[in-house]
Amino acid sequence: MNEDHEGVGTDPAPRTWNVLINAEEQYGLFPADREPPGGWRHTGFSGSEQECGRYVDEHWTDMRPLSLRHATERT
């Protein structure tokens, strides 16, 4: 049995996730049945937690935030 965020024991059906990205081109997973939090937008990819994790692994190849990558390129 799993526990949800409120600490109540549940046995939920498999959850669908969205892959999100922010302005710094950092990726994250968020439940598909919720609106993305401020500062994040949907990449267009949804799936199981495992599928979304693979998507992130394939697409987020440079972990540095975008602003740091730009700063490094200028030096």
Secondary structure, DSSP 8 states (H G I E B T S, - for coil): -EE-TTS-EE------EEEEEETT--EEEEETTS---TTEEEEEEEE-HHHHHHHHHHH----S-HHHHHHHHH-
